């Protein structure tokens, strides 16, 4: 992970997060929280998101439902959050915002 945004994208991508080889080490967690601070800024809002992350980590509520688990391979990460993150609106909004960003600079490079 070279940037906080990469770490946040890795952490919030449900296909990776719920995979057998997912590992949220210090670098990933630090990047996630750095990204939260930069993109959200408000400590109270970050605290809400942090509390909501607990359900995500433990597959609680709708996150762990059979349909949500089945759709890990069929929906994009942003679509998955749109479908299954409704009980966690602040986390859902942050996840969709992070996961909807492009991963390539090729569009910018074409302009040069």
DRENLUM-487537 format. One record per atom (N, C-alpha, C): x, y, z; atom name; residue in one letter. Coordinates in nm, 4 decimals, padded with zeros to 6 digits. Example, Ala and Ser with C-alpha at 12.3 -4.5 7.8 and 13.67 -1.06 7.14 Angstrom:
BEGIN
<pt xx="01.3190" yy="-00.5690" zz="00.7800" at="N" aa="A"/>
<pt xx="01.2300" yy="-00.4500" zz="00.7800" at="CA" aa="A"/>
<pt xx="01.3200" yy="-00.3300" zz="00.7800" at="C" aa="A"/>
<pt xx="01.2850" yy="-00.2250" zz="00.7080" at="N" aa="S"/>
<pt xx="01.3670" yy="-00.1060" zz="00.7140" at="CA" aa="S"/>
<pt xx="01.2900" yy="00.0030" zz="00.7870" at="C" aa="S"/>
END
This chain:
BEGIN
<pt xx="00.0848" yy="-00.1165" zz="00.0000" at="N" aa="X"/>
<pt xx="00.0000" yy="00.0000" zz="00.0000" at="CA" aa="X"/>
<pt xx="00.0901" yy="00.1237" zz="00.0000" at="C" aa="X"/>
<pt xx="00.0813" yy="00.1994" zz="-00.1039" at="N" aa="X"/>
<pt xx="00.1677" yy="00.3154" zz="-00.1145" at="CA" aa="X"/>
<pt xx="00.1007" yy="00.4437" zz="-00.0683" at="C" aa="X"/>
<pt xx="-00.0293" yy="00.4450" zz="-00.0658" at="N" aa="X"/>
<pt xx="-00.1039" yy="00.5635" zz="-00.0254" at="CA" aa="X"/>
<pt xx="-00.2201" yy="00.5209" zz="00.0647" at="C" aa="X"/>
<pt xx="-00.2656" yy="00.6129" zz="00.1511" at="N" aa="X"/>
<pt xx="-00.3807" yy="00.5805" zz="00.2361" at="CA" aa="X"/>
<pt xx="-00.5040" yy="00.5377" zz="00.1566" at="C" aa="X"/>
<pt xx="-00.5243" yy="00.5980" zz="00.0409" at="N" aa="X"/>
<pt xx="-00.6404" yy="00.5621" zz="-00.0410" at="CA" aa="X"/>
<pt xx="-00.6329" yy="00.4166" zz="-00.0878" at="C" aa="X"/>
<pt xx="-00.5131" yy="00.3692" zz="-00.1195" at="N" aa="X"/>
<pt xx="-00.4972" yy="00.2286" zz="-00.1589" at="CA" aa="X"/>
<pt xx="-00.5353" yy="00.1366" zz="-00.0428" at="C" aa="X"/>
<pt xx="-00.4898" yy="00.1718" zz="00.0770" at="N" aa="X"/>
<pt xx="-00.5210" yy="00.0907" zz="00.1948" at="CA" aa="X"/>
<pt xx="-00.6711" yy="00.0900" zz="00.2218" at="C" aa="X"/>
<pt xx="-00.7345" yy="00.2060" zz="00.2116" at="N" aa="X"/>
<pt xx="-00.8794" yy="00.2139" zz="00.2340" at="CA" aa="X"/>
<pt xx="-00.9544" yy="00.1314" zz="00.1293" at="C" aa="X"/>
<pt xx="-00.9111" yy="00.1401" zz="00.0049" at="N" aa="X"/>
<pt xx="-00.9750" yy="00.0614" zz="-00.1010" at="CA" aa="X"/>
<pt xx="-00.9604" yy="-00.0881" zz="-00.0771" at="C" aa="X"/>
<pt xx="-00.8436" yy="-00.1299" zz="-00.0340" at="N" aa="X"/>
<pt xx="-00.8200" yy="-00.2717" zz="-00.0025" at="CA" aa="X"/>
<pt xx="-00.9098" yy="-00.3165" zz="00.1126" at="C" aa="X"/>
<pt xx="-00.9138" yy="-00.2362" zz="00.2178" at="N" aa="X"/>
<pt xx="-00.9910" yy="-00.2712" zz="00.3363" at="CA" aa="X"/>
<pt xx="-01.1407" yy="-00.2752" zz="00.3077" at="C" aa="X"/>
<pt xx="-01.1894" yy="-00.1825" zz="00.2287" at="N" aa="X"/>
<pt xx="-01.3338" yy="-00.1694" zz="00.2054" at="CA" aa="X"/>
<pt xx="-01.3861" yy="-00.2536" zz="00.0897" at="C" aa="X"/>
<pt xx="-01.2972" yy="-00.3125" zz="00.0109" at="N" aa="X"/>
<pt xx="-01.3416" yy="-00.3984" zz="-00.0978" at="CA" aa="X"/>
<pt xx="-01.3919" yy="-00.5288" zz="-00.0377" at="C" aa="X"/>
<pt xx="-01.5221" yy="-00.5558" zz="-00.0436" at="N" aa="X"/>
<pt xx="-01.5766" yy="-00.6728" zz="00.0264" at="CA" aa="X"/>
<pt xx="-01.5214" yy="-00.8053" zz="-00.0243" at="C" aa="X"/>
<pt xx="-01.4921" yy="-00.8134" zz="-00.1524" at="N" aa="X"/>
<pt xx="-01.4382" yy="-00.9383" zz="-00.2067" at="CA" aa="X"/>
<pt xx="-01.3014" yy="-00.9688" zz="-00.1445" at="C" aa="X"/>
<pt xx="-01.2214" yy="-00.8655" zz="-00.1243" at="N" aa="X"/>
<pt xx="-01.0911" yy="-00.8845" zz="-00.0605" at="CA" aa="X"/>
<pt xx="-01.1050" yy="-00.8995" zz="00.0905" at="C" aa="X"/>
<pt xx="-01.1902" yy="-00.8155" zz="00.1513" at="N" aa="X"/>
<pt xx="-01.2057" yy="-00.8142" zz="00.2960" at="CA" aa="X"/>
<pt xx="-01.2548" yy="-00.9487" zz="00.3496" at="C" aa="X"/>
<pt xx="-01.3457" yy="-01.0116" zz="00.2783" at="N" aa="X"/>
<pt xx="-01.4017" yy="-01.1377" zz="00.3239" at="CA" aa="X"/>
<pt xx="-01.3299" yy="-01.2583" zz="00.2635" at="C" aa="X"/>
<pt xx="-01.2183" yy="-01.2344" zz="00.1963" at="N" aa="X"/>
<pt xx="-01.1381" yy="-01.3422" zz="00.1405" at="CA" aa="X"/>
<pt xx="-01.0556" yy="-01.4105" zz="00.2492" at="C" aa="X"/>
<pt xx="-01.0149" yy="-01.5318" zz="00.2219" at="N" aa="X"/>
<pt xx="-00.9407" yy="-01.6105" zz="00.3202" at="CA" aa="X"/>
<pt xx="-00.8033" yy="-01.5515" zz="00.3509" at="C" aa="X"/>
<pt xx="-00.7425" yy="-01.4835" zz="00.2561" at="N" aa="X"/>
<pt xx="-00.6078" yy="-01.4319" zz="00.2776" at="CA" aa="X"/>
<pt xx="-00.6041" yy="-01.2828" zz="00.3130" at="C" aa="X"/>
<pt xx="-00.7190" yy="-01.2257" zz="00.3530" at="N" aa="X"/>
<pt xx="-00.7228" yy="-01.0845" zz="00.3914" at="CA" aa="X"/>
<pt xx="-00.6449" yy="-01.0632" zz="00.5202" at="C" aa="X"/>
<pt xx="-00.5625" yy="-00.9606" zz="00.5203" at="N" aa="X"/>
<pt xx="-00.4850" yy="-00.9277" zz="00.6397" at="CA" aa="X"/>
<pt xx="-00.4831" yy="-00.7769" zz="00.6564" at="C" aa="X"/>
<pt xx="-00.5416" yy="-00.7296" zz="00.7647" at="N" aa="X"/>
<pt xx="-00.5418" yy="-00.5866" zz="00.7941" at="CA" aa="X"/>
<pt xx="-00.4313" yy="-00.5587" zz="00.8945" at="C" aa="X"/>
<pt xx="-00.3100" yy="-00.5444" zz="00.8445" at="N" aa="X"/>
<pt xx="-00.1978" yy="-00.5141" zz="00.9325" at="CA" aa="X"/>
<pt xx="-00.1964" yy="-00.3650" zz="00.9661" at="C" aa="X"/>
<pt xx="-00.0947" yy="-00.3229" zz="01.0389" at="N" aa="X"/>
<pt xx="-00.0865" yy="-00.1838" zz="01.0828" at="CA" aa="X"/>
<pt xx="-00.0881" yy="-00.0866" zz="00.9655" at="C" aa="X"/>
<pt xx="-00.0156" yy="-00.1178" zz="00.8591" at="N" aa="X"/>
<pt xx="-00.0086" yy="-00.0283" zz="00.7438" at="CA" aa="X"/>
<pt xx="-00.1461" yy="-00.0069" zz="00.6811" at="C" aa="X"/>
<pt xx="-00.2234" yy="-00.1129" zz="00.6693" at="N" aa="X"/>
<pt xx="-00.3579" yy="-00.1038" zz="00.6115" at="CA" aa="X"/>
<pt xx="-00.4489" yy="-00.0224" zz="00.7028" at="C" aa="X"/>
<pt xx="-00.4474" yy="-00.0535" zz="00.8317" at="N" aa="X"/>
<pt xx="-00.5334" yy="00.0197" zz="00.9255" at="CA" aa="X"/>
<pt xx="-00.4946" yy="00.1672" zz="00.9334" at="C" aa="X"/>
<pt xx="-00.3670" yy="00.1954" zz="00.9387" at="N" aa="X"/>
<pt xx="-00.3205" yy="00.3344" zz="00.9440" at="CA" aa="X"/>
<pt xx="-00.3634" yy="00.4088" zz="00.8176" at="C" aa="X"/>
<pt xx="-00.3516" yy="00.3436" zz="00.7027" at="N" aa="X"/>
<pt xx="-00.3946" yy="00.4045" zz="00.5772" at="CA" aa="X"/>
<pt xx="-00.5438" yy="00.4312" zz="00.5747" at="C" aa="X"/>
<pt xx="-00.6226" yy="00.3359" zz="00.6244" at="N" aa="X"/>
<pt xx="-00.7680" yy="00.3535" zz="00.6296" at="CA" aa="X"/>
<pt xx="-00.8037" yy="00.4754" zz="00.7135" at="C" aa="X"/>
<pt xx="-00.7442" yy="00.4859" zz="00.8318" at="N" aa="X"/>
<pt xx="-00.7779" yy="00.5968" zz="00.9207" at="CA" aa="X"/>
<pt xx="-00.7200" yy="00.7298" zz="00.8713" at="C" aa="X"/>
<pt xx="-00.6063" yy="00.7256" zz="00.8040" at="N" aa="X"/>
<pt xx="-00.5543" yy="00.8474" zz="00.7410" at="CA" aa="X"/>
<pt xx="-00.6493" yy="00.8961" zz="00.6320" at="C" aa="X"/>
<pt xx="-00.7019" yy="00.8022" zz="00.5562" at="N" aa="X"/>
<pt xx="-00.7973" yy="00.8357" zz="00.4504" at="CA" aa="X"/>
<pt xx="-00.9265" yy="00.8915" zz="00.5106" at="C" aa="X"/>
<pt xx="-00.9723" yy="00.8323" zz="00.6193" at="N" aa="X"/>
<pt xx="-01.0909" yy="00.8838" zz="00.6874" at="CA" aa="X"/>
<pt xx="-01.0686" yy="01.0277" zz="00.7333" at="C" aa="X"/>
<pt xx="-00.9535" yy="01.0527" zz="00.7945" at="N" aa="X"/>
<pt xx="-00.9236" yy="01.1878" zz="00.8418" at="CA" aa="X"/>
<pt xx="-00.9201" yy="01.2875" zz="00.7271" at="C" aa="X"/>
<pt xx="-00.8619" yy="01.2471" zz="00.6178" at="N" aa="X"/>
<pt xx="-00.8475" yy="01.3381" zz="00.5042" at="CA" aa="X"/>
<pt xx="-00.9802" yy="01.3626" zz="00.4318" at="C" aa="X"/>
<pt xx="-01.0577" yy="01.2562" zz="00.4113" at="N" aa="X"/>
<pt xx="-01.1804" yy="01.2685" zz="00.3329" at="CA" aa="X"/>
<pt xx="-01.3004" yy="01.3128" zz="00.4159" at="C" aa="X"/>
<pt xx="-01.3053" yy="01.2756" zz="00.5422" at="N" aa="X"/>
<pt xx="-01.4201" yy="01.3081" zz="00.6273" at="CA" aa="X"/>
<pt xx="-01.3891" yy="01.4283" zz="00.7149" at="C" aa="X"/>
<pt xx="-01.2798" yy="01.4216" zz="00.7885" at="N" aa="X"/>
<pt xx="-01.2362" yy="01.5350" zz="00.8688" at="CA" aa="X"/>
<pt xx="-01.3031" yy="01.5495" zz="01.0040" at="C" aa="X"/>
<pt xx="-01.4331" yy="01.5359" zz="01.0107" at="N" aa="X"/>
<pt xx="-01.5086" yy="01.5542" zz="01.1342" at="CA" aa="X"/>
<pt xx="-01.4909" yy="01.4335" zz="01.2263" at="C" aa="X"/>
<pt xx="-01.4416" yy="01.4567" zz="01.3471" at="N" aa="X"/>
<pt xx="-01.4117" yy="01.3483" zz="01.4412" at="CA" aa="X"/>
<pt xx="-01.5373" yy="01.2708" zz="01.4789" at="C" aa="X"/>
<pt xx="-01.6498" yy="01.3373" zz="01.4968" at="N" aa="X"/>
<pt xx="-01.7742" yy="01.2676" zz="01.5322" at="CA" aa="X"/>
<pt xx="-01.8194" yy="01.1748" zz="01.4201" at="C" aa="X"/>
<pt xx="-01.8066" yy="01.2205" zz="01.2968" at="N" aa="X"/>
<pt xx="-01.8439" yy="01.1388" zz="01.1806" at="CA" aa="X"/>
<pt xx="-01.7501" yy="01.0185" zz="01.1684" at="C" aa="X"/>
<pt xx="-01.6222" yy="01.0411" zz="01.1916" at="N" aa="X"/>
<pt xx="-01.5247" yy="00.9318" zz="01.1861" at="CA" aa="X"/>
<pt xx="-01.5545" yy="00.8298" zz="01.2955" at="C" aa="X"/>
<pt xx="-01.5949" yy="00.8751" zz="01.4123" at="N" aa="X"/>
<pt xx="-01.6308" yy="00.7834" zz="01.5214" at="CA" aa="X"/>
<pt xx="-01.7504" yy="00.6972" zz="01.4842" at="C" aa="X"/>
<pt xx="-01.8491" yy="00.7561" zz="01.4166" at="N" aa="X"/>
<pt xx="-01.9651" yy="00.6780" zz="01.3692" at="CA" aa="X"/>
<pt xx="-01.9199" yy="00.5704" zz="01.2716" at="C" aa="X"/>
<pt xx="-01.8359" yy="00.6105" zz="01.1770" at="N" aa="X"/>
<pt xx="-01.7872" yy="00.5156" zz="01.0765" at="CA" aa="X"/>
<pt xx="-01.7062" yy="00.4051" zz="01.1434" at="C" aa="X"/>
<pt xx="-01.6229" yy="00.4421" zz="01.2395" at="N" aa="X"/>
<pt xx="-01.5414" yy="00.3442" zz="01.3112" at="CA" aa="X"/>
<pt xx="-01.6301" yy="00.2418" zz="01.3820" at="C" aa="X"/>
<pt xx="-01.7358" yy="00.2874" zz="01.4454" at="N" aa="X"/>
<pt xx="-01.8292" yy="00.1955" zz="01.5120" at="CA" aa="X"/>
<pt xx="-01.8971" yy="00.1043" zz="01.4104" at="C" aa="X"/>
<pt xx="-01.9307" yy="00.1588" zz="01.2951" at="N" aa="X"/>
<pt xx="-01.9971" yy="00.0796" zz="01.1914" at="CA" aa="X"/>
<pt xx="-01.9021" yy="-00.0219" zz="01.1284" at="C" aa="X"/>
<pt xx="-01.7730" yy="00.0064" zz="01.1301" at="N" aa="X"/>
<pt xx="-01.6745" yy="-00.0880" zz="01.0770" at="CA" aa="X"/>
<pt xx="-01.6742" yy="-00.2193" zz="01.1542" at="C" aa="X"/>
<pt xx="-01.7137" yy="-00.2145" zz="01.2811" at="N" aa="X"/>
<pt xx="-01.7173" yy="-00.3369" zz="01.3616" at="CA" aa="X"/>
<pt xx="-01.8136" yy="-00.4392" zz="01.3014" at="C" aa="X"/>
<pt xx="-01.9300" yy="-00.3936" zz="01.2569" at="N" aa="X"/>
<pt xx="-02.0253" yy="-00.4854" zz="01.1930" at="CA" aa="X"/>
<pt xx="-01.9683" yy="-00.5401" zz="01.0630" at="C" aa="X"/>
<pt xx="-01.8985" yy="-00.4564" zz="00.9906" at="N" aa="X"/>
<pt xx="-01.8367" yy="-00.4993" zz="00.8658" at="CA" aa="X"/>
<pt xx="-01.7334" yy="-00.6088" zz="00.8935" at="C" aa="X"/>
<pt xx="-01.6489" yy="-00.5860" zz="00.9930" at="N" aa="X"/>
<pt xx="-01.5426" yy="-00.6821" zz="01.0261" at="CA" aa="X"/>
<pt xx="-01.5987" yy="-00.8175" zz="01.0670" at="C" aa="X"/>
<pt xx="-01.7081" yy="-00.8163" zz="01.1430" at="N" aa="X"/>
<pt xx="-01.7626" yy="-00.9402" zz="01.1979" at="CA" aa="X"/>
<pt xx="-01.8750" yy="-00.9992" zz="01.1127" at="C" aa="X"/>
<pt xx="-01.9014" yy="-00.9398" zz="00.9991" at="N" aa="X"/>
<pt xx="-02.0102" yy="-00.9842" zz="00.9093" at="CA" aa="X"/>
<pt xx="-02.1455" yy="-00.9818" zz="00.9791" at="C" aa="X"/>
<pt xx="-02.1637" yy="-00.8845" zz="01.0655" at="N" aa="X"/>
<pt xx="-02.2900" yy="-00.8720" zz="01.1382" at="CA" aa="X"/>
<pt xx="-02.3969" yy="-00.8114" zz="01.0480" at="C" aa="X"/>
<pt xx="-02.5191" yy="-00.8311" zz="01.0886" at="N" aa="X"/>
<pt xx="-02.6362" yy="-00.7773" zz="01.0203" at="CA" aa="X"/>
<pt xx="-02.6393" yy="-00.8227" zz="00.8740" at="C" aa="X"/>
<pt xx="-02.6678" yy="-00.7310" zz="00.7839" at="N" aa="X"/>
<pt xx="-02.6862" yy="-00.7661" zz="00.6435" at="CA" aa="X"/>
<pt xx="-02.5538" yy="-00.8014" zz="00.5751" at="C" aa="X"/>
<pt xx="-02.4407" yy="-00.7570" zz="00.6336" at="N" aa="X"/>
<pt xx="-02.3115" yy="-00.7854" zz="00.5713" at="CA" aa="X"/>
<pt xx="-02.2857" yy="-00.9354" zz="00.5564" at="C" aa="X"/>
<pt xx="-02.3295" yy="-01.0125" zz="00.6524" at="N" aa="X"/>
<pt xx="-02.3032" yy="-01.1557" zz="00.6502" at="CA" aa="X"/>
<pt xx="-02.4146" yy="-01.2406" zz="00.5938" at="C" aa="X"/>
<pt xx="-02.5163" yy="-01.1779" zz="00.5396" at="N" aa="X"/>
<pt xx="-02.6289" yy="-01.2555" zz="00.4862" at="CA" aa="X"/>
<pt xx="-02.5832" yy="-01.3411" zz="00.3678" at="C" aa="X"/>
<pt xx="-02.6503" yy="-01.4534" zz="00.3466" at="N" aa="X"/>
<pt xx="-02.6124" yy="-01.5404" zz="00.2350" at="CA" aa="X"/>
<pt xx="-02.6155" yy="-01.4688" zz="00.0993" at="C" aa="X"/>
<pt xx="-02.7118" yy="-01.3820" zz="00.0795" at="N" aa="X"/>
<pt xx="-02.7208" yy="-01.3111" zz="-00.0490" at="CA" aa="X"/>
<pt xx="-02.6050" yy="-01.2128" zz="-00.0657" at="C" aa="X"/>
<pt xx="-02.5675" yy="-01.1445" zz="00.0427" at="N" aa="X"/>
<pt xx="-02.4544" yy="-01.0517" zz="00.0354" at="CA" aa="X"/>
<pt xx="-02.3251" yy="-01.1272" zz="00.0066" at="C" aa="X"/>
<pt xx="-02.3073" yy="-01.2418" zz="00.0688" at="N" aa="X"/>
<pt xx="-02.1872" yy="-01.3218" zz="00.0452" at="CA" aa="X"/>
<pt xx="-02.1861" yy="-01.3780" zz="-00.0975" at="C" aa="X"/>
<pt xx="-02.3033" yy="-01.4153" zz="-00.1469" at="N" aa="X"/>
<pt xx="-02.3114" yy="-01.4689" zz="-00.2835" at="CA" aa="X"/>
<pt xx="-02.2797" yy="-01.3616" zz="-00.3872" at="C" aa="X"/>
<pt xx="-02.3134" yy="-01.2373" zz="-00.3571" at="N" aa="X"/>
<pt xx="-02.2915" yy="-01.1289" zz="-00.4538" at="CA" aa="X"/>
<pt xx="-02.1499" yy="-01.0716" zz="-00.4522" at="C" aa="X"/>
<pt xx="-02.0624" yy="-01.1238" zz="-00.3679" at="N" aa="X"/>
<pt xx="-01.9250" yy="-01.0747" zz="-00.3647" at="CA" aa="X"/>
<pt xx="-01.8571" yy="-01.0877" zz="-00.5001" at="C" aa="X"/>
<pt xx="-01.8894" yy="-01.1936" zz="-00.5714" at="N" aa="X"/>
<pt xx="-01.8263" yy="-01.2169" zz="-00.7010" at="CA" aa="X"/>
<pt xx="-01.9007" yy="-01.1613" zz="-00.8194" at="C" aa="X"/>
<pt xx="-02.0228" yy="-01.1116" zz="-00.7976" at="N" aa="X"/>
<pt xx="-02.1023" yy="-01.0671" zz="-00.9121" at="CA" aa="X"/>
<pt xx="-02.1195" yy="-00.9161" zz="-00.9214" at="C" aa="X"/>
<pt xx="-02.1030" yy="-00.8460" zz="-00.8115" at="N" aa="X"/>
<pt xx="-02.1199" yy="-00.7002" zz="-00.8114" at="CA" aa="X"/>
<pt xx="-01.9848" yy="-00.6322" zz="-00.7951" at="C" aa="X"/>
<pt xx="-01.9751" yy="-00.5102" zz="-00.8467" at="N" aa="X"/>
<pt xx="-01.8554" yy="-00.4320" zz="-00.8197" at="CA" aa="X"/>
<pt xx="-01.8575" yy="-00.3951" zz="-00.6711" at="C" aa="X"/>
<pt xx="-01.7425" yy="-00.3614" zz="-00.6131" at="N" aa="X"/>
<pt xx="-01.7428" yy="-00.3248" zz="-00.4712" at="CA" aa="X"/>
<pt xx="-01.8379" yy="-00.2103" zz="-00.4382" at="C" aa="X"/>
<pt xx="-01.8440" yy="-00.1080" zz="-00.5218" at="N" aa="X"/>
<pt xx="-01.9351" yy="00.0039" zz="-00.4958" at="CA" aa="X"/>
<pt xx="-02.0817" yy="-00.0413" zz="-00.5039" at="C" aa="X"/>
<pt xx="-02.1137" yy="-00.1276" zz="-00.5995" at="N" aa="X"/>
<pt xx="-02.2507" yy="-00.1800" zz="-00.6110" at="CA" aa="X"/>
<pt xx="-02.2864" yy="-00.2640" zz="-00.4880" at="C" aa="X"/>
<pt xx="-02.1894" yy="-00.3421" zz="-00.4408" at="N" aa="X"/>
<pt xx="-02.2127" yy="-00.4253" zz="-00.3231" at="CA" aa="X"/>
<pt xx="-02.2463" yy="-00.3382" zz="-00.2026" at="C" aa="X"/>
<pt xx="-02.1688" yy="-00.2318" zz="-00.1820" at="N" aa="X"/>
<pt xx="-02.1961" yy="-00.1413" zz="-00.0696" at="CA" aa="X"/>
<pt xx="-02.3307" yy="-00.0716" zz="-00.0863" at="C" aa="X"/>
<pt xx="-02.3645" yy="-00.0363" zz="-00.2081" at="N" aa="X"/>
<pt xx="-02.4938" yy="00.0277" zz="-00.2348" at="CA" aa="X"/>
<pt xx="-02.6078" yy="-00.0674" zz="-00.1979" at="C" aa="X"/>
<pt xx="-02.5894" yy="-00.1948" zz="-00.2251" at="N" aa="X"/>
<pt xx="-02.6941" yy="-00.2938" zz="-00.1976" at="CA" aa="X"/>
<pt xx="-02.7030" yy="-00.3352" zz="-00.0513" at="C" aa="X"/>
<pt xx="-02.5895" yy="-00.3497" zz="00.0158" at="N" aa="X"/>
<pt xx="-02.5902" yy="-00.4128" zz="00.1476" at="CA" aa="X"/>
<pt xx="-02.5433" yy="-00.3246" zz="00.2629" at="C" aa="X"/>
<pt xx="-02.5128" yy="-00.2003" zz="00.2393" at="N" aa="X"/>
<pt xx="-02.4624" yy="-00.1142" zz="00.3455" at="CA" aa="X"/>
<pt xx="-02.5629" yy="-00.0172" zz="00.4031" at="C" aa="X"/>
<pt xx="-02.6904" yy="-00.0331" zz="00.3727" at="N" aa="X"/>
<pt xx="-02.7932" yy="00.0637" zz="00.4131" at="CA" aa="X"/>
<pt xx="-02.8057" yy="00.0831" zz="00.5638" at="C" aa="X"/>
<pt xx="-02.7768" yy="-00.0194" zz="00.6430" at="N" aa="X"/>
<pt xx="-02.7875" yy="-00.0055" zz="00.7889" at="CA" aa="X"/>
<pt xx="-02.6725" yy="00.0767" zz="00.8471" at="C" aa="X"/>
<pt xx="-02.5762" yy="00.1076" zz="00.7648" at="N" aa="X"/>
<pt xx="-02.4558" yy="00.1805" zz="00.8062" at="CA" aa="X"/>
<pt xx="-02.4325" yy="00.2961" zz="00.7090" at="C" aa="X"/>
<pt xx="-02.5188" yy="00.3970" zz="00.7111" at="N" aa="X"/>
<pt xx="-02.5170" yy="00.4991" zz="00.6054" at="CA" aa="X"/>
<pt xx="-02.3867" yy="00.5783" zz="00.5943" at="C" aa="X"/>
<pt xx="-02.3231" yy="00.6105" zz="00.7048" at="N" aa="X"/>
<pt xx="-02.1984" yy="00.6879" zz="00.6982" at="CA" aa="X"/>
<pt xx="-02.0859" yy="00.6034" zz="00.6385" at="C" aa="X"/>
<pt xx="-02.0763" yy="00.4803" zz="00.6832" at="N" aa="X"/>
<pt xx="-01.9756" yy="00.3889" zz="00.6289" at="CA" aa="X"/>
<pt xx="-02.0047" yy="00.3594" zz="00.4824" at="C" aa="X"/>
<pt xx="-02.1301" yy="00.3385" zz="00.4498" at="N" aa="X"/>
<pt xx="-02.1699" yy="00.3110" zz="00.3118" at="CA" aa="X"/>
<pt xx="-02.1273" yy="00.4251" zz="00.2197" at="C" aa="X"/>
<pt xx="-02.1564" yy="00.5462" zz="00.2598" at="N" aa="X"/>
<pt xx="-02.1228" yy="00.6622" zz="00.1775" at="CA" aa="X"/>
<pt xx="-01.9715" yy="00.6732" zz="00.1593" at="C" aa="X"/>
<pt xx="-01.8959" yy="00.6546" zz="00.2669" at="N" aa="X"/>
<pt xx="-01.7505" yy="00.6609" zz="00.2583" at="CA" aa="X"/>
<pt xx="-01.6964" yy="00.5507" zz="00.1683" at="C" aa="X"/>
<pt xx="-01.7453" yy="00.4281" zz="00.1858" at="N" aa="X"/>
<pt xx="-01.6975" yy="00.3146" zz="00.1066" at="CA" aa="X"/>
<pt xx="-01.7258" yy="00.3360" zz="-00.0426" at="C" aa="X"/>
<pt xx="-01.8447" yy="00.3804" zz="-00.0744" at="N" aa="X"/>
<pt xx="-01.8791" yy="00.4041" zz="-00.2152" at="CA" aa="X"/>
<pt xx="-01.7916" yy="00.5144" zz="-00.2724" at="C" aa="X"/>
<pt xx="-01.7681" yy="00.6166" zz="-00.1945" at="N" aa="X"/>
<pt xx="-01.6834" yy="00.7271" zz="-00.2399" at="CA" aa="X"/>
<pt xx="-01.5408" yy="00.6793" zz="-00.2700" at="C" aa="X"/>
<pt xx="-01.4855" yy="00.5996" zz="-00.1806" at="N" aa="X"/>
<pt xx="-01.3492" yy="00.5479" zz="-00.2004" at="CA" aa="X"/>
<pt xx="-01.3449" yy="00.4496" zz="-00.3165" at="C" aa="X"/>
<pt xx="-01.4376" yy="00.3566" zz="-00.3193" at="N" aa="X"/>
<pt xx="-01.4337" yy="00.2500" zz="-00.4183" at="CA" aa="X"/>
<pt xx="-01.4769" yy="00.2941" zz="-00.5578" at="C" aa="X"/>
<pt xx="-01.5350" yy="00.4118" zz="-00.5697" at="N" aa="X"/>
<pt xx="-01.5759" yy="00.4629" zz="-00.7012" at="CA" aa="X"/>
<pt xx="-01.4658" yy="00.5440" zz="-00.7688" at="C" aa="X"/>
<pt xx="-01.3583" yy="00.5699" zz="-00.6967" at="N" aa="X"/>
<pt xx="-01.2475" yy="00.6448" zz="-00.7560" at="CA" aa="X"/>
<pt xx="-01.1743" yy="00.5565" zz="-00.8559" at="C" aa="X"/>
<pt xx="-01.1223" yy="00.6168" zz="-00.9597" at="N" aa="X"/>
<pt xx="-01.0502" yy="00.5383" zz="-01.0605" at="CA" aa="X"/>
<pt xx="-00.9146" yy="00.4951" zz="-01.0066" at="C" aa="X"/>
<pt xx="-00.8682" yy="00.3838" zz="-01.0541" at="N" aa="X"/>
<pt xx="-00.7412" yy="00.3274" zz="-01.0078" at="CA" aa="X"/>
<pt xx="-00.6269" yy="00.3537" zz="-01.1050" at="C" aa="X"/>
<pt xx="-00.6529" yy="00.4263" zz="-01.2070" at="N" aa="X"/>
<pt xx="-00.5528" yy="00.4457" zz="-01.3105" at="CA" aa="X"/>
<pt xx="-00.5357" yy="00.5928" zz="-01.3435" at="C" aa="X"/>
<pt xx="-00.4182" yy="00.6275" zz="-01.3856" at="N" aa="X"/>
<pt xx="-00.3933" yy="00.7644" zz="-01.4303" at="CA" aa="X"/>
<pt xx="-00.3910" yy="00.7731" zz="-01.5825" at="C" aa="X"/>
<pt xx="-00.4331" yy="00.6658" zz="-01.6490" at="N" aa="X"/>
<pt xx="-00.4241" yy="00.6636" zz="-01.7948" at="CA" aa="X"/>
<pt xx="-00.5070" yy="00.7754" zz="-01.8589" at="C" aa="X"/>
<pt xx="-00.6200" yy="00.8116" zz="-01.7996" at="N" aa="X"/>
<pt xx="-00.7002" yy="00.9214" zz="-01.8542" at="CA" aa="X"/>
<pt xx="-00.6241" yy="01.0519" zz="-01.8507" at="C" aa="X"/>
<pt xx="-00.5537" yy="01.0774" zz="-01.7435" at="N" aa="X"/>
<pt xx="-00.4726" yy="01.1986" zz="-01.7326" at="CA" aa="X"/>
<pt xx="-00.3544" yy="01.1937" zz="-01.8282" at="C" aa="X"/>
<pt xx="-00.2962" yy="01.0751" zz="-01.8402" at="N" aa="X"/>
<pt xx="-00.1784" yy="01.0620" zz="-01.9254" at="CA" aa="X"/>
<pt xx="-00.2144" yy="01.0829" zz="-02.0718" at="C" aa="X"/>
<pt xx="-00.3351" yy="01.0448" zz="-02.1112" at="N" aa="X"/>
<pt xx="-00.3774" yy="01.0663" zz="-02.2511" at="CA" aa="X"/>
<pt xx="-00.3827" yy="01.2151" zz="-02.2830" at="C" aa="X"/>
<pt xx="-00.4175" yy="01.2956" zz="-02.1843" at="N" aa="X"/>
<pt xx="-00.4278" yy="01.4397" zz="-02.2064" at="CA" aa="X"/>
<pt xx="-00.2921" yy="01.5037" zz="-02.2304" at="C" aa="X"/>
<pt xx="-00.1863" yy="01.4438" zz="-02.1823" at="N" aa="X"/>
<pt xx="-00.0523" yy="01.4998" zz="-02.2020" at="CA" aa="X"/>
<pt xx="-00.0083" yy="01.4698" zz="-02.3419" at="C" aa="X"/>
END
